[in-house]
Structures are given as C-alpha cells and as structure tokens.
C-alpha cells in the first residue's frame, strides 16, 4: 500500500507515520511539507490514499483537493486538520475529498477513516453525519435564505450591499473572526462559492 502525507509540521507527519505503521507495517509512506509538492506527486504518482492538511504554505490542502478532483487524478484524499469541522468538512467533501477528520481525534478514528476510504467509501464523522441528516430533514419547499438564522440573514444582506467583513464588524460591534465565521456559514448553507453569487441572489429576490 502506498500512502502520501502532506503537512507542513514535521512532528505531525512523524506522528501520523507512526500511527499508520502500527496498523499497516508494510505501507510505503511518502511525506511532503507543501500543497504544491502534494499536487505534483498526485499528478505523476499512484497512491492508495493521500492524507492532507488544509493550512499548508503555497497551495493549501483544500485547493489541492479541488485541483486534483478537477484533473480527475484518482487518488482518494482524506483531509486531516485542526480547523473547525462545522466550517470546513462539507466544503472539503464538496471539493472532492473522500473524508474529513480533526487532528484532535484518536488514532483509532484515523485508522477507521483510512480503512473506510481504502474500501472505496467516504468517511464522515458522527457529528457531520447528524448535521447532514438535519439538512435532509429541512422542508424541501423552503426558500434557501429561510434556513439562515436572524444574525446570518442580517450579515448576508450587509455582505450583499458590498460591505467588507471589517466594516460589518464595526457596524454590528462584533469581532472580525466572528463575522468571518458567519460569512462562511451563510455561503455553506446557501451553497454559494463567493460574495458575488450571494449578491446576485439578494438582488434577484429584492431582499435588501
């Protein structure tokens, strides 16, 4: 079995290799420290699975997933990161990854995720699975923006008016990271890629 690991922290890479070797002693593991190197290797090499961090220098892990999927490179990808699951998991899966798992999870869960992906299936944590079931139970006749909370709807309108995250932070007297978090949730819930799509939606439905 051939595995690619890309993470810009050497200690994390060594820890992952040890966990994997304990379970798969004959695994051939290649380690890298950047997204650019990972993408190059995925283009020219053959791997059973690639394990990627998101926050790497240059091309980040999410962009590696998007590009590899766009090029149909074929290697199943597991994103392993310390970033919040509720903000990134669905985005990563939609981009083409086969799974998402937090670095704080136990070694047993990492191995379970690897095994499931190697079997040809996608790995979804219990938390994310519950969120997806909740989304499926949403009234199908519901207008998309009606799934937003009052604060999310307010921030959506401010973004659509052209205001920056910093300006919204000042106007609503909340921290910039909080506004950014709300923005990500709005884009995810509305299935938008950027502010331009959000703006077109708000204008078309005269929500301003």
Helices and strands as residue ranges (DSSP letters): E 2-6, H 10-23, E 28-32, H 35-44, E 49-52, H 61-70, E 77-81, H 85-95, E 99-102, H 107-118, H 126-136, G 144-147, H 150-160, H 165-172, H 176-190, H 195-204
